[in-house]
Amino acid sequence: MGIFSKMFSALKKTKDKISQKLSGLFSRNKIDDEFYEELEDVLISSDISVRTSMDIVEDLRDKVKKDKITDNDGVVAALKEILIDNIERAEELEIQTPAVIMVIGVNGVGKTTTIGKLAHYFSENKKSVTIAAADTFRAAASDQLTVWANRANVKIVKSSEGSDPSAVVFDAISSAKARKTDYLIIDTAGRLHVKANLMEELKKMARIVEREYPEAHFYKFIVLDATTGQNAVNQVDVFNQAVGIDGIVLTKLDGTAKGGFVISMCSELEIPVVYVGTGEKLEDIDVFDAEQFVSGIL
Amino acid sequence: MAVFSGLSEKLNHIFAKMTKKGKLDEYDIKQAMREVRIALLEADVNIEVTKRFIARVSEKALGQEILKSLSPAQQVIKIVNDELTELMGSTNSKLDTSASPAVIMMCGLQGAGKTTLCGKLALHLKKQNKKVLLIACDVYRPAAINQLKVVGEKAGCEVFERGQTNPVDIAKKGVEYASSYGFDIAIIDTAGRLHIDDALMTELENIKSAVHPAEILLTVDSMTGQDAVNVARTFNDRLDVTGVVLTKLDGDTRGGACLSIREVTGKPIKFSSVGEKLTDLEPFYPDRMASRILGMGDVLSLIEKAEQVITDDQAKKMEKKLKENSFTLEDYIEQFEAIKKMGNINDLIGMVPGLGNKMKVSNAQIDEKKIERVKAIIYSMTPKERRDPNILNSSRKQRIAKGSGTTVQEVNQLLKQFDQSKQMMKQLKGKRGFRF
């Protein structure tokens, strides 16, 4: 992956403003309290959580003192290093096949679109894919997913609106087993993490995968919208407690939002970011790269 | 992780260190504002908006007299909350439906919840005896038209669609259709788009000039972060929206984005969307939103209620008693009565943020019947006993138990509780007002 990856160019749109702010900071050429305070603001404005931003600035203070850094370039390099360290606290995820990937998240973050892109991405890599349309709640969700399945040219298992999503999962597993599919991707209805009954439904779906397909490697991916603010941390926290999250897909990075909240998730919950969504086209997906992400938000 | 409701506690902590002063001085305010700043940022209020807000509130708070009935922390919260509420505008969910047909155009980012909101609005207006047409102009997202059709069917409204053709033409023809067939309202669903996507933003401008909407509603996900400012500003600059609708407010987001949006657009927030059913649409309540952003549950309504119920005189009397350590069972019962006047106890507990959650989790509901029993026990005592429970020997206790229809055990329990309350109050001695 070159330096001009999709992720990097997507983040580039926002980069200029932050860089400007930073260079404004550095132009004063004084690494004092005011500098650190403003740096904290810069971090917060990319949606890194308030606490994490404070911690990062504290770490930077220590590092600057310890390494006797006096110039701007040195400070930037130190900050980058700290951010990357934070992200890399989460171990990179290696997906093994046969894999079942259950895609979860709150409403409107881009789950269905992400699944279309993932399906395309895997089949481009010469792997077989089956999609399970287990969002039986939202109006026309399975129609939407069918369009994506056709675009990516993969098989889809679906049922009628309002039917039991666990039944769709069950059927999709039999189909995936019979066809020896490398990847079974399960779409789920968007749900707010505060709705206890919907979280139970999700747990049930996960149990069915574990029971019916024990030989598969089971991954739960949460999709997070880069436009989201501090609530993303709550989302991950609750979903993680309910079913255990193996990876994050960060979507809508082609806007002006930066999704800095993933840094807290990597460092505190040690959940890695796996993929990023960078547009509305089938191929607008990229593998997450810590260094490029940090360069992108700074 | 995300610490909810910490603000009032933190402010209390700051002010606890101060000696009693009649006015808020610069140092106090600076200390307090540091916490307010964190609260706002954690609620996703934009950082620039936060800075301006803090500056304004600090100015207002400086030198303000602390009201008799409030602690300094409450005073600061009151100033912050009043300012927030004012910024948030008034409750105004009126839609301009005077034209015939009145065109309502939706816009927003992908996944904000426009299509669902179209259905909710349609139903809302239908209930006002309006004939509503839904126009499907999202020709990009797969199955968006189908989704609108399903939503329309649920709301019992006709959907106008021309497949995946030019959205500007569809809008124009849809509105023509609405006026020929006697529809009162035409709601246009548009595709979600990034505010920086110039081609698609131009498309919205073209739809606008083709159909002259009476309302252009910007739909915003209440979970939006710092970027809300950029999104709202761009949509408003290009379309001059007439109002904002906040969606997904049934989650646990503090929703600070709406403050940012108000600040940069000055446009009213007309509705909040609070669930997945078509009926889950509410007017926007600025005061509720303010305490939500501060992460304080309904603490403010609690303060208000306490203020209404406990008169200044009563408060003074209580303070004196505490100082003299002459708090008796008679006062104890008076307090119960005052609390009862404030409403259902379980509701009250729900209003105290941190406490409410803890109580719910442990399922430790306060039983109002128990309070009735406590009252019965106290009323079965002689006035002398009430003033000095120390004289209660076992035969007196037996009499009281019989008289109140309880047991000696329960009488003992009450006495123990009373002692504990007294201890607690001793610790609070010297502090003013209700602490929370």
Interface residues (C-beta under 8 A of the other chain):
Chain A: K13 D41 I44 S45 S46 D47 S49 V50 V106 N107 G108 V109 G110 F137 R138 A139 A140 A141 D143 Q144 T146 V147 W148 E161 L192 H193 V194 K195 D225 T227 T228 G229 Q230 N231 A232 V233 N234 D237 K252 D254 G255 T256 A257 K258 F261 E268 E280
Chain B: M1 A2 I38 L41 E42 A43 D44 N46 I47 L109 Q110 G111 A112 G113 T115 Y140 R141 P142 A143 A144 N146 Q147 K149 V150 V151 K154 L194 H195 I196 D221 M223 T224 G225 Q226 D227 A228 N230 V231 K248 D250 G251 D252 T253 R254 G256 A257 E276
